[in-house]
């Protein structure tokens, strides 16, 4: 699970900075999609972290 969380964090960072790197070549719709995908990756990573914390406290 640790590897999955690291990969999700890297994906989220790359998706978040992609519009800044590509500049004018990214349309506004693509920019919003990239930021939403980054938010989704962060949300999945947070859910995994919360689930692992629950399992750790449980036993």
C-alpha positions, -999 to 999 in steps of 0.1 A, spaced: 0 0 0 29 24 7 40 22 -29 4 29 -42 2 60 -20 36 73 -33 25 67 -69 -8 85 -63 11 114 -48 34 116 -77 6 114 -102 -13 142 -83 17 164 -83 24 159 -120 -12 165 -130 -13 197 -109 18 212 -124 12 200 -160 -8 231 -170 20 254 -157 46 234 -176 27 233 -209 14 268 -206 -7 280 -235 -8 246 -252 -34 234 -226 -69 246 -230 -90 258 -200 -111 226 -202 -80 204 -202 -66 225 -173 -98 219 -152 -97 182 -161 -61 179 -149 -68 196 -116 -99 174 -110 -78 143 -118 -52 155 -93 -78 161 -67 -92 126 -73 -57 110 -69 -53 129 -36 -87 118 -24 -79 82 -32 -46 84 -14 -63 100 16 -89 72 17 -61 46 16 -43 63 44 -75 65 66 -82 28 59 -46 18 69 -49 39 100 -82 22 109 -66 -12 104 -35 -2 125 -57 10 154 -79 -21 151 -52 -46 156 
